[in-house]
């Protein structure tokens, strides 16, 4: 892995955002207040993405502080996630429109 940069740019973060599953999850999350991997699974392409793989990608986004669990377990298990302020910036950087009603 790359060492952290002292100039604020994190190369690992750029690589994390470059993954299509992570970018699509962020795009879906940009349209909602919160979303669980289980809810996102049927909305992602390809549709045969195993839930365990999707959960891994969401944990990577969580590791980089782009999403955070809402704290409310979902029916059937798992947690919904929401974007953090850093995640909102990443969503904007990826070119996705902000949530409706958002002032940022």
C-alpha positions in Angstrom: 0.0 0.0 0.0 1.0 3.6 -0.4 2.0 5.7 2.5 -0.3 8.5 3.5 0.5 11.8 1.9 1.4 14.8 4.0 -0.4 17.1 1.5 -3.9 15.7 2.2 -4.2 13.6 -0.9 -4.6 9.9 -0.1 -3.7 7.7 -3.1 -5.5 4.7 -1.5 -8.7 6.7 -1.3 -8.5 7.5 -5.0 -8.0 3.8 -5.8 -11.0 2.9 -3.5 -13.2 5.4 -5.3 -12.1 4.0 -8.7 -13.8 0.7 -8.0 -17.1 0.5 -10.0 -19.1 -1.3 -7.2 -18.1 1.4 -4.6 -18.8 4.2 -7.0 -22.3 2.8 -7.8 -23.0 2.3 -4.1 -22.1 5.9 -3.5 -24.3 7.0 -6.4 -27.3 5.1 -4.9 -26.6 6.5 -1.5 -26.5 10.0 -3.0 -30.1 9.6 -3.9 -31.2 8.4 -0.4 -30.7 9.3 3.3 -29.5 5.8 4.1 -29.0 2.4 2.3 -28.0 -1.0 3.4 -26.0 -3.4 1.3 -29.0 -5.8 1.2 -31.2 -3.0 -0.2 -28.5 -1.9 -2.7 -27.8 -5.4 -4.0 -30.7 -5.7 -6.5 -30.1 -2.2 -7.7 -26.5 -2.7 -8.7 -25.1 -4.0 -11.9 -24.2 -6.8 -12.3 -27.2 -8.2 -10.5 -25.4 -11.4 -9.4 -23.0 -9.6 -7.0 -22.9 -11.7 -3.8 -24.0 -9.8 -0.7 -20.7 -10.7 1.0 -18.7 -8.9 -1.8 -21.0 -5.9 -1.6 -20.6 -5.7 2.1 -16.8 -5.8 1.8 -16.9 -2.8 -0.6 -19.1 -0.9 1.8 -16.7 -1.6 4.6 -13.9 -0.2 2.5 -15.9 3.0 2.1 -16.5 3.0 5.9 -12.7 2.5 6.5 -12.0 5.7 4.5 -14.7 7.6 6.4 -17.0 8.1 3.4 -19.9 6.3 4.9 -21.0 5.4 8.4 -23.6 3.0 9.8 -26.8 4.7 10.9 -26.8 2.5 14.1 -30.2 1.1 13.3 -30.1 -2.6 12.4 -32.2 -3.5 9.3 -34.8 -6.2 9.2 -33.0 -9.4 8.2 -29.7 -8.2 9.7 -27.1 -5.7 8.6 -27.0 -1.9 8.9 -27.9 0.9 6.7 -25.2 3.4 5.9 -25.3 7.2 5.3 -22.6 9.4 3.7 -20.3 11.4 5.9 -19.3 15.0 5.0 -16.2 13.5 3.4 -18.5 11.0 1.5 -20.6 13.9 0.3 -17.4 15.5 -1.1 -16.5 12.2 -2.8 -20.0 12.0 -4.3 -19.7 15.5 -5.7 -16.2 14.7 -7.0 -17.6 11.6 -8.8 -20.1 13.9 -10.5 -23.2 12.7 -8.8 -25.8 15.3 -7.8 -26.3 16.1 -4.1 -29.3 14.8 -2.2 -32.4 16.8 -2.7 -32.8 19.5 -0.1 -29.0 19.5 0.7 -27.4 22.9 1.0 -23.9 21.6 0.6 
